[in-house]
Amino acid sequence: WSAMLLERLALTPEDAAAVRLNLPNALTIAPEQIDETLSWLEERLELSQANLRDIVLGYPGVLELSLETNLKPTVSCFADALGDSKNDDALLAGLLCDSPRLLEYNVNKRLIPRFARVKDLLNGNVIDVASLRAIVTKTNSRFEEWLEQELEPREVEESGIPKDDLRKLTKNDSDTRPDCNITPQQPNNNRDEQL
């Protein structure tokens, strides 16, 4: 299938070797699967040969993904998050060309629950590209911090509260409380005493 990639994506021999090196199961991937994946991406995202090459070089693992189980649901999930217009499809194509590793995240365990939480905070509005990257790539703890810092203040602002009041509401606790010199309590290792 290396010859197919060389021709189909206009890869250099070095690029094709790099793709093979980054695919642990390279020998088990059927050329038909690769062709089907590339054709679907090209058609669904309206990609040029150069765009398709960027995705494969940026994330060779895309060639191993199951089209029906992984790729289609992931792209569909991103499309739903960004919106349904042709312009949004162009945004999605640009996003995946710039960050093809976004395709590796689990739809059911990560994307759908996170997108649902964010859309709930945005009252059902679509998610912008910068937010989508943050939603997908942040660790769970960083995602929670991001929600508090980025979206909750935005939700308050969109509610019509004057900016001065908004600043008071979103100030960091350290800006509104004096410093405290409280030493953390040592954990009690005796469970019976805690109950």
N, C-alpha and C positions, 0 to 999 in steps of 0.2 A: 503493500500500500504506500510505501515511500515514494515510488514513482508517480502514483496518482496525486499525492500531495505536492510533489515537485511541479507537476504540470498544472493541476487545478488551482493552486494558490500562488504559483510562480515563486516557490521557495528556492532559496539557494541550497546546495547540498549541505552546507553547514547548518542552515535553519532546520532542514529535515532531520538531520542527525540530532539536533537539540530537542526537537519534538519527540523523537524516539527515546532519547535518554530520559525525558521527563514523564514517560509513560511506563510504569512498572509492568503493566500487562500488555505491552505493545504487540506481542506475538499472538495474543488471543483475540485481538480486535479484527473482525471481518471487514474487508474492504467495502462491502456493501453497507455496513453500519456507518462507516466513516462517510461514504458518499451520501447516505440518507441524512445524516446529521448536518453535513455541510449544505446540502440542498435545502433542507428545512430552514436553517438559520438564514441562508441567503434570501430565500423567498419571504419568510416571516418578517425579517427585519429590513428587507430591501437593501442588502449589503452589496457593496462593490467587492471585487476580488481583493483589493487592498484591505478593506474593512474585515473581511473574513479571515485574511491572513493575520491581521492584528489580534483577532480573538484567539486563533489557534496558537500563535506564538506566545501570547500573554497567558494563556491557560490551556496547555496541551491536553489536560484532563477532560476537556469538553468532548473530545473524541471518544472517550470511554463511557460517557453518560448515556443512560437509556433515554431515548427520545421520548417515549411515552410516559415513563415513570419519573424522570428527572427534568429533562430540558424543557419540554412543553409546559408542564405545570409551573416551573420557575419563571420562565419568560412571561407566561400569562399572569402570574402573581405580580411581577414588576409592572406589567402593562396596566393592570387594574389599579395599582397604587398610584401610578403617574397620571392616569386618565385614559380616555378612549379615542382621542382625536388623532388624525394623521400626524399632526405636529408632535403629539406625545410619543407616537411610534418612532419619529426621528430622534427625539430625546432619548428614548430607550436604546435605540441603535448606537447612538453616540456614547451613552453610559456604558454599554457592554463592550464597545470597542476600546474605551479608555480603561475599564475595570472588568475584564472578562472573568476574573476570579469570583465575582459576585454570583456566577452561575453554580458555584459549588455548594452554596448554602441550602440547608434542608427547608423545603417549603412548609411542611406541616409542623415541624418542631420549632422553627425560628421565624420564618418570614410571615406566615399568616397571623400568628399570635401578636407579633410586634406591630405589623401594619394595622391590625384591628385596634390595638391600644392607641396608636398614634392617630388614626382616623377618628376614633372616639373623641380624643382631645381636640381634634381639629373640626369637630362637628360634621364629619363625613366628607370634608374637603379632600382634594387630591394632595399627594405628597410631592414636594419638589425634589429635584435630583440630588442636591446636597444633603437634604434630610434623609433621602432613601439610602445613600451611601452610609450615613451614620447609623441608621436603623439596622442595617444588615451587618455591618462589620464590627460594631462595638461589642465588647464582652458584656455579659449580663449586668455586672455592676456598673460599667461605664454607660451602658444603655439607660439604666435607671437614673444615673446622674444627669445624662443628656436630656432625658424627659423633664426632669425638674428644672434644669437651667434653660432649655431652649423652648419647650412647648408649653409648659404651664404658664410662664409669663406671657407668651403669645396669645394663649387662650384668654387671659385676663384682659390684655390689651384690646382684643377683638370684641370684648364684652361692652366696650364703651366707657370704661373707667378712665377719667382724666390721667394724662401721663404722670403728673406729679404724684397722684395717689398710687399709680402703678409702681413708681419707683420706690415708694414707701413699702408697698406690699412685697416687692421682689428683692429688697435689700438683703444682703447676707446677714445672718444672725450676729456676726462679729461686728457689724456696723451699728447695731442697735442695742447691744448688751455690753456692759463693762466686762473686761477680762476677768475670768474666774481662775483661781489657782486651786482647783479641787484635784486631789490625788485620787486616781481610780481605785476603787475598792478591790482588794485581792479576792480572787474567786474562792468560794468555800467548797472544798473537795468532799465534804461530808454530806451526802445526798439526804440523809435522814433529817439533818438540821434544817435543810432548805424546804422540806415538805412540811 
